[in-house]
Amino acid sequence: MNMLLQAGQATTAQAGGGAGFWIMIILLFVVMYFFMIRPQRKQQKELEKFRNELKKGDKIVTVGGIFGTVDEIKESYILIKVDGETKLRVSKNAIQKDYTPNA
């Protein structure tokens, strides 16, 4: 009889440990969402908004590190003035950030 009670207690302890494991896994995913996925989505939305609000004369930096001024904006690309009359055609997705030189 004593052995049956001990066996019953062992199975109850194992079942509780399994629930704790799943709770920890769920908490891990929640923490990952709030510290990794959510901030990255917010940053992507801000970058997309910046790219859509570009206008002629804005100073920008491309993903490749090229500094220039927006000269013309089309549907899928932007013409930037790099140096003097030198112009480059780059994809809108290649625009990384706004560059305003410190005066």
C-alpha positions in Angstrom: 0.0 0.0 0.0 2.8 2.3 0.9 4.4 1.7 -2.5 1.2 2.8 -4.3 1.1 6.1 -2.4 4.7 6.8 -3.3 4.1 6.0 -7.0 1.1 8.3 -7.0 3.1 11.2 -5.5 5.9 10.7 -8.1 3.5 11.0 -11.0 1.9 14.1 -9.5 5.3 15.7 -9.2 6.2 14.9 -12.8 3.0 16.4 -14.1 3.6 19.6 -12.2 7.1 19.9 -13.5 5.8 19.6 -17.1 3.4 22.5 -16.6 6.2 24.6 -15.2 8.4 23.8 -18.3 5.6 25.0 -20.6 5.1 28.2 -18.6 8.8 29.0 -18.8 8.8 28.4 -22.6 5.8 30.7 -23.0 7.5 33.4 -20.8 10.7 33.1 -22.9 8.7 33.7 -26.1 6.9 36.7 -24.5 10.2 38.2 -23.4 11.8 37.6 -26.8 8.8 39.4 -28.5 9.0 42.5 -26.3 12.8 42.8 -26.4 13.6 41.7 -29.9 10.7 41.5 -32.4 8.6 44.4 -31.4 11.4 47.0 -31.4 12.6 45.8 -34.8 9.2 46.1 -36.3 8.9 49.7 -34.9 12.3 50.6 -36.4 11.2 49.2 -39.8 8.0 51.2 -39.8 10.0 54.4 -38.9 12.4 53.7 -41.8 9.6 53.1 -44.2 7.9 56.4 -43.1 11.2 58.3 -43.6 11.6 56.9 -47.1 8.1 57.8 -48.1 8.5 61.4 -46.8 11.7 62.1 -48.7 11.7 65.3 -50.7 14.1 67.1 -53.0 17.0 68.7 -51.2 17.1 66.2 -48.2 20.5 65.1 -47.2 20.7 61.3 -46.9 23.1 58.4 -46.4 22.7 55.1 -48.4 23.2 51.6 -47.0 26.6 51.6 -48.7 27.7 54.7 -46.9 27.3 57.2 -49.8 26.4 60.7 -48.7 24.2 62.8 -51.1 21.3 65.1 -51.6 18.0 64.0 -53.0 17.6 65.5 -56.6 14.7 63.5 -58.0 12.2 61.0 -56.6 10.5 58.3 -58.7 8.3 55.3 -57.8 11.1 52.7 -57.2 14.3 54.8 -57.2 15.8 58.1 -56.1 18.4 60.2 -58.0 20.9 61.7 -55.6 23.5 64.3 -56.2 26.8 63.2 -54.7 29.5 65.7 -55.7 29.1 68.7 -58.0 27.0 67.5 -60.9 27.6 63.8 -60.2 24.3 62.0 -59.8 23.6 58.4 -58.8 20.4 56.4 -59.2 19.7 54.2 -56.1 16.8 52.1 -55.0 14.5 53.6 -52.3 15.3 50.6 -50.2 19.0 51.7 -50.2 18.3 54.9 -48.3 19.3 54.4 -44.7 19.0 57.6 -42.8 18.8 61.4 -42.8 22.1 63.2 -42.7 22.3 66.7 -41.4 25.9 67.9 -41.0 26.7 69.4 -37.6 27.2 73.2 -38.0 
